[in-house]
């Protein structure tokens, strides 16, 4: 990406994370405003904890979405993974390369 050597190594590690733990066959993202659908990388997390607003928050299901794939995700956007549809819930944080959101089943 043209950053430092550390940035390049971190980008490679991010790619490895999605290659190893990402959903096989990818995921399909659609903005809640009805924009076009697109395939994105997604890493589904189960029983995730996060410090939020000074307290610890636990969620049953969360997703990591690459910022380069989905630069501005919003609560209520839709994600389809293996024929199961979810809505993005609460934003749980970022590391600069991914955004993590809680997921809510819509089925």
C-alpha positions in Angstrom: 0.0 0.0 0.0 3.0 2.3 -0.1 3.4 2.7 3.6 6.3 1.7 5.9 7.8 -1.8 6.0 5.7 -2.4 9.2 2.5 -1.4 7.3 3.3 -3.8 4.5 3.9 -6.7 7.0 0.7 -5.8 8.9 -1.2 -5.8 5.5 0.2 -9.2 4.7 -0.9 -10.5 8.2 -4.4 -9.2 7.6 -4.5 -11.0 4.3 -3.4 -14.2 6.0 -6.1 -13.7 8.7 -8.8 -13.5 6.1 -7.4 -16.4 4.0 -7.3 -18.6 7.1 -10.4 -17.6 9.0 -12.6 -15.9 6.4 -15.8 -17.4 5.3 -15.3 -19.8 2.4 -17.0 -18.5 -0.7 -17.0 -15.0 0.8 -19.9 -13.0 1.9 -22.2 -10.6 0.1 -22.6 -7.1 1.5 -25.5 -4.7 0.7 -25.9 -1.2 2.2 -29.2 -0.6 4.0 -30.0 2.2 1.5 -30.3 -0.5 -1.2 -27.0 0.0 -3.0 -25.5 -2.7 -5.2 -24.4 -5.9 -3.6 -20.8 -6.9 -3.6 -18.7 -9.8 -2.5 -16.4 -9.0 0.5 -14.1 -10.8 2.8 -15.7 -11.5 6.2 -14.4 -13.2 9.4 -17.3 -14.3 11.6 -16.5 -14.3 15.3 -18.6 -16.1 18.0 -18.9 -15.2 21.7 -16.8 -12.0 21.3 -16.1 -9.6 24.1 -15.2 -5.9 23.7 -14.6 -3.0 25.9 -17.3 -0.4 24.9 -18.0 2.9 26.6 -16.1 1.9 29.8 -17.8 -1.4 30.2 -17.3 -4.9 28.9 -19.7 -6.0 26.2 -20.2 -9.6 25.1 -22.0 -10.5 21.8 -22.9 -13.9 20.4 -21.9 -13.1 16.9 -19.7 -10.5 15.3 -18.0 -9.9 11.9 -14.7 -8.4 10.8 -15.0 -6.5 7.5 -12.1 -5.0 5.7 -12.2 -1.3 5.4 -10.9 -1.5 1.8 -13.9 -3.7 0.9 -16.5 -1.8 2.9 -15.2 1.7 3.7 -18.3 3.0 5.5 -20.4 0.2 7.0 -23.5 1.3 8.9 -25.8 -0.3 11.5 -28.5 -2.1 9.5 -26.4 -2.9 6.4 -27.0 -6.5 5.3 -24.5 -9.4 5.1 -25.2 -12.8 3.6 -22.9 -15.6 4.6 -23.6 -19.2 3.4 -27.2 -18.4 2.5 -27.9 -16.9 6.0 -28.7 -13.2 6.2 -27.5 -10.8 8.9 -27.8 -7.1 9.7 -24.9 -5.2 11.1 -25.6 -4.2 14.7 -23.3 -2.2 17.0 -19.9 -1.0 15.9 -17.4 -2.7 18.2 -14.1 -1.2 17.0 -11.4 -1.0 14.4 -7.7 -1.7 14.1 -7.3 0.6 11.0 -7.7 -2.3 8.5 -11.0 -3.9 9.7 -14.2 -2.7 11.3 -15.9 -5.1 13.8 -19.7 -5.1 14.1 -22.0 -7.3 16.1 -24.4 -9.3 13.9 -28.1 -9.9 14.2 -29.9 -12.6 12.3 -32.6 -11.5 9.9 -33.9 -15.0 9.1 
